[in-house]
Amino acid sequence: MSKSVAIVTGASSGIGKATALRLARDFGAIVLAARSGEKLSEVGQQVKAIGAEPLVLELDLMAPTAAEVVVKKTLDHFGRIDALVNIAGAVVGLDVFQMTDEQWNTGMELKFHGARRLTIHAWDALRESKGAVVFISGNAAVIPQAGAAAVGAINAAIEALAKAFAERGIEDRVPGQQRFAWGDHDGPPIVHARKGGDF
Ligand SMILES: NC(=O)c1ccc[n+]([C@@H]2O[C@H](COP(=O)([O-])OP(=O)(O)OC[C@H]3O[C@@H](n4cnc5c(N)ncnc54)[C@H](OP(=O)(O)O)[C@@H]3O)[C@@H](O)[C@H]2O)c1
């Protein structure tokens, strides 16, 4: 039987890197997607040491064609997709009165549209494998925070998107999931957010 394959976006650092390394214990292959090729290669070495086969994809997920490339290269290489974990995102934690249109658009383009496009492109392969999709949100989606306006609004949009995919997933047998990623737990989330943390 061919090996199970997980795609992890934002795998070059932080939550994405930690997720990739954890999934390397359960999946036969991990596709690592982000812009920093060098960092991804280092994560790839660690994935290999854990026992899974890495595939490094150095690309900008804001590019409209990136999702197609990720799915095509994954299928060309491994022939299947069992999990898609949408983590890439680096939304600037600015106050709602300071955010520029460009900053709003950049956050939305990567974290929301990047994940949306990738999920749509991977859907048929996930349906075939009875695979799963995970989206990363954050608690600013549900707790009012002027100081983390964009990240909260974009995370709320991500949750609505996850619910839409989840409903279709019931029909197509592709579970859509929401996962809350929390901060460093050094205090209540609202306090952390006021410090400008990314929620
Ligand atoms: N840290 C927290 O406390 C927290 C809490 C709640 C939610 N979250 C969410 O969790 C996700 C990850 O957060 P993190 O703290 O782990 O952030 P991070 O360490 O800054 O990682 C962000 C990841 O996204 C990738 N990325 C950024 N722009 C990209 C682009 N244009 N194309 C492809 N990849 C791109 C980065 O890789 P490259 O720079 O190499 O491209 C990196 O791998 C974010 O969506 C964040 O909103 C974080």
The ligand as a Gaussian input file, in Angstrom:
#p B3LYP/6-31G(d) Opt

LIG

0 1
 N        1.523000      31.845000      17.589000
 C        0.336000      31.977000      18.149000
 O        0.210000      32.241000      19.361000
 C       -0.912000      31.791000      17.312000
 C       -2.141000      31.809000      17.950000
 C       -3.296000      31.621000      17.199000
 C       -3.231000      31.399000      15.842000
 N       -2.020000      31.389000      15.239000
 C       -2.000000      31.146000      13.798000
 O       -1.181000      30.041000      13.523000
 C       -0.519000      30.219000      12.275000
 C        0.981000      30.041000      12.452000
 O        1.423000      30.932000      13.442000
 P        2.916000      30.886000      13.977000
 O        2.920000      31.616000      15.263000
 O        3.438000      29.510000      13.912000
 O        3.599000      31.840000      12.890000
 P        5.054000      31.844000      12.249000
 O        6.056000      31.166000      13.112000
 O        5.312000      33.253000      11.837000
 O        4.858000      30.942000      10.956000
 C        4.155000      31.414000       9.844000
 C        4.371000      30.415000       8.735000
 O        3.655000      30.861000       7.576000
 C        4.565000      30.859000       6.471000
 N        4.227000      31.893000       5.511000
 C        4.124000      33.229000       5.733000
 N        3.839000      33.864000       4.591000
 C        3.797000      32.910000       3.617000
 C        3.559000      32.940000       2.218000
 N        3.288000      34.088000       1.570000
 N        3.576000      31.764000       1.534000
 C        3.841000      30.599000       2.171000
 N        4.046000      30.505000       3.486000
 C        4.039000      31.651000       4.202000
 C        5.931000      31.132000       7.108000
 O        6.962000      30.629000       6.300000
 P        7.888000      31.518000       5.322000
 O        8.158000      32.814000       5.997000
 O        9.068000      30.628000       5.150000
 O        7.109000      31.666000       4.064000
 C        5.846000      30.292000       8.364000
 O        6.167000      28.961000       8.085000
 C       -0.911000      31.619000      11.781000
 O       -1.948000      31.459000      10.853000
 C       -1.391000      32.315000      13.028000
 O       -2.362000      33.299000      12.731000
 C       -0.865000      31.577000      15.937000

